[in-house]
């Protein structure tokens, strides 16, 4: 059983499933170069441009917990409390 876990871990580490910050620029440049020749990369590039144009979501801590009309957003209040407690 331990040998199977070791093999699974070795295979997982060898594949390198996460991109390091140093590789990000090279991967994006390669993607842009491939997007002019590959229909898949072209479709991905247009999708990513749409996502980038919409911008980022508002962070939980930036949402108001209590609104002007007295409505309380309990998720935002709990998020603010958790951020304050676990800093």
Steps between C-alpha positions, in 0.01 A plus 500: 500500500779740586673419171183591307480834680865567424447423129194725485690784670799454268278512192321807629820690574658404169215647296533843670130590512555860617654785306764700681492881477827489306338287226189717465643750248643230275176300504290806415736599217485145364120504521475829309735368231296180466170689491574623148538145366284279721120536510493368857746763624314768303173405672672496839655841436163660416346344811784627719473848349130506589574395857774760529270772360238430770761552770542329833225423745461718804688358794297375793651754737411786262127416501290695748369288787211734587317686226325838521155340517603293804550174312787295643717288272593225743760345268686831473472560875632152578779543244609829654491346847702198384756724327537703820528193724740296289742764373 
